[in-house]
């Protein structure tokens, strides 16, 4: 029988746990992007952005720069409002 995972609601996270979750979500979105799974990447990116918006400025500085750049700038080029939304 597989081990049970402790499912924690991301909305209740704060501090170091929130930073860790943001990093995890951005890395997951980036790996999905590399696999050309754009719909899943878009979903994870949106989750990461929601959590990233909750961070204070000093906490945002703890996110590695490469992840911040991918989340805010590079991915905006492909997922911004100016792009055609995915078919549903």
LUMDOGU-741297 format. One record per residue (C-alpha): chain; x, y, z. Coordinates in Angstrom, 2 decimals. Example, Ala and Ser with C-alpha at 12.3 -4.5 7.8 and 13.67 -1.06 7.14 Angstrom:
2
atom chaine = A	xx = 12.30	yy = -4.50	zz = 7.80;
atom chaine = A	xx = 13.67	yy = -1.06	zz = 7.14;
END
This chain:
88
atom chaine = A	xx = 0.00	yy = 0.00	zz = 0.00;
atom chaine = A	xx = 1.49	yy = 3.38	zz = -0.96;
atom chaine = A	xx = 2.27	yy = 5.92	zz = 1.72;
atom chaine = A	xx = -0.36	yy = 8.53	zz = 2.36;
atom chaine = A	xx = 0.56	yy = 12.07	zz = 1.50;
atom chaine = A	xx = -0.32	yy = 14.89	zz = 3.81;
atom chaine = A	xx = -2.38	yy = 17.15	zz = 1.62;
atom chaine = A	xx = -1.92	yy = 20.72	zz = 2.74;
atom chaine = A	xx = -4.12	yy = 23.48	zz = 1.43;
atom chaine = A	xx = -1.83	yy = 25.98	zz = -0.36;
atom chaine = A	xx = -4.10	yy = 28.82	zz = 0.76;
atom chaine = A	xx = -3.11	yy = 28.21	zz = 4.40;
atom chaine = A	xx = 0.64	yy = 28.24	zz = 3.79;
atom chaine = A	xx = 2.85	yy = 31.09	zz = 4.94;
atom chaine = A	xx = 6.52	yy = 31.90	zz = 5.35;
atom chaine = A	xx = 9.09	yy = 29.33	zz = 4.27;
atom chaine = A	xx = 6.43	yy = 26.75	zz = 3.37;
atom chaine = A	xx = 4.78	yy = 29.21	zz = 0.97;
atom chaine = A	xx = 8.11	yy = 30.03	zz = -0.67;
atom chaine = A	xx = 8.86	yy = 26.33	zz = -1.07;
atom chaine = A	xx = 5.45	yy = 25.71	zz = -2.65;
atom chaine = A	xx = 5.87	yy = 28.61	zz = -5.09;
atom chaine = A	xx = 9.28	yy = 27.25	zz = -6.14;
atom chaine = A	xx = 7.81	yy = 23.78	zz = -6.60;
atom chaine = A	xx = 4.90	yy = 25.06	zz = -8.72;
atom chaine = A	xx = 7.14	yy = 27.17	zz = -10.96;
atom chaine = A	xx = 9.52	yy = 24.26	zz = -11.50;
atom chaine = A	xx = 6.59	yy = 21.99	zz = -12.30;
atom chaine = A	xx = 5.17	yy = 24.50	zz = -14.79;
atom chaine = A	xx = 8.58	yy = 24.87	zz = -16.40;
atom chaine = A	xx = 9.00	yy = 21.11	zz = -16.77;
atom chaine = A	xx = 5.52	yy = 20.84	zz = -18.29;
atom chaine = A	xx = 6.48	yy = 23.62	zz = -20.71;
atom chaine = A	xx = 9.60	yy = 21.67	zz = -21.70;
atom chaine = A	xx = 7.38	yy = 18.63	zz = -22.36;
atom chaine = A	xx = 5.09	yy = 20.74	zz = -24.62;
atom chaine = A	xx = 2.12	yy = 20.15	zz = -22.31;
atom chaine = A	xx = 0.82	yy = 23.69	zz = -22.63;
atom chaine = A	xx = -2.59	yy = 23.28	zz = -21.05;
atom chaine = A	xx = -1.15	yy = 21.69	zz = -17.91;
atom chaine = A	xx = 1.64	yy = 24.28	zz = -17.88;
atom chaine = A	xx = -0.88	yy = 27.12	zz = -18.05;
atom chaine = A	xx = -2.81	yy = 25.63	zz = -15.11;
atom chaine = A	xx = 0.28	yy = 25.25	zz = -12.91;
atom chaine = A	xx = 1.55	yy = 28.70	zz = -13.89;
atom chaine = A	xx = -1.73	yy = 30.26	zz = -12.80;
atom chaine = A	xx = -1.51	yy = 28.46	zz = -9.45;
atom chaine = A	xx = 2.08	yy = 29.62	zz = -9.01;
atom chaine = A	xx = 1.13	yy = 33.21	zz = -9.84;
atom chaine = A	xx = -1.68	yy = 33.20	zz = -7.27;
atom chaine = A	xx = 0.70	yy = 32.01	zz = -4.57;
atom chaine = A	xx = 3.48	yy = 34.34	zz = -5.76;
atom chaine = A	xx = 1.14	yy = 37.32	zz = -5.41;
atom chaine = A	xx = 0.73	yy = 36.51	zz = -1.70;
atom chaine = A	xx = 4.47	yy = 36.83	zz = -1.02;
atom chaine = A	xx = 5.94	yy = 39.99	zz = 0.48;
atom chaine = A	xx = 8.87	yy = 41.74	zz = -1.23;
atom chaine = A	xx = 11.56	yy = 40.14	zz = 1.00;
atom chaine = A	xx = 9.98	yy = 36.71	zz = 0.42;
atom chaine = A	xx = 9.89	yy = 37.28	zz = -3.35;
atom chaine = A	xx = 13.63	yy = 37.97	zz = -3.21;
atom chaine = A	xx = 14.14	yy = 34.44	zz = -1.85;
atom chaine = A	xx = 12.73	yy = 32.89	zz = -5.04;
atom chaine = A	xx = 15.63	yy = 32.07	zz = -7.39;
atom chaine = A	xx = 15.96	yy = 34.69	zz = -10.11;
atom chaine = A	xx = 15.71	yy = 32.17	zz = -12.94;
atom chaine = A	xx = 12.31	yy = 31.02	zz = -11.66;
atom chaine = A	xx = 11.07	yy = 34.58	zz = -11.18;
atom chaine = A	xx = 12.13	yy = 35.54	zz = -14.71;
atom chaine = A	xx = 10.41	yy = 32.52	zz = -16.21;
atom chaine = A	xx = 7.21	yy = 33.12	zz = -14.24;
atom chaine = A	xx = 6.82	yy = 36.84	zz = -14.82;
atom chaine = A	xx = 8.43	yy = 37.61	zz = -18.17;
atom chaine = A	xx = 9.18	yy = 34.69	zz = -20.43;
atom chaine = A	xx = 5.95	yy = 32.84	zz = -19.78;
atom chaine = A	xx = 3.94	yy = 36.07	zz = -20.16;
atom chaine = A	xx = 5.05	yy = 36.10	zz = -23.80;
atom chaine = A	xx = 3.27	yy = 32.79	zz = -24.35;
atom chaine = A	xx = 0.43	yy = 32.92	zz = -21.82;
atom chaine = A	xx = -0.42	yy = 36.63	zz = -21.66;
atom chaine = A	xx = -3.84	yy = 38.15	zz = -22.23;
atom chaine = A	xx = -2.88	yy = 39.11	zz = -25.76;
atom chaine = A	xx = -2.69	yy = 35.41	zz = -26.73;
atom chaine = A	xx = -5.58	yy = 33.38	zz = -28.06;
atom chaine = A	xx = -7.04	yy = 31.37	zz = -25.17;
atom chaine = A	xx = -6.95	yy = 27.56	zz = -25.38;
atom chaine = A	xx = -9.93	yy = 25.70	zz = -26.75;
atom chaine = A	xx = -12.16	yy = 24.13	zz = -24.15;
END
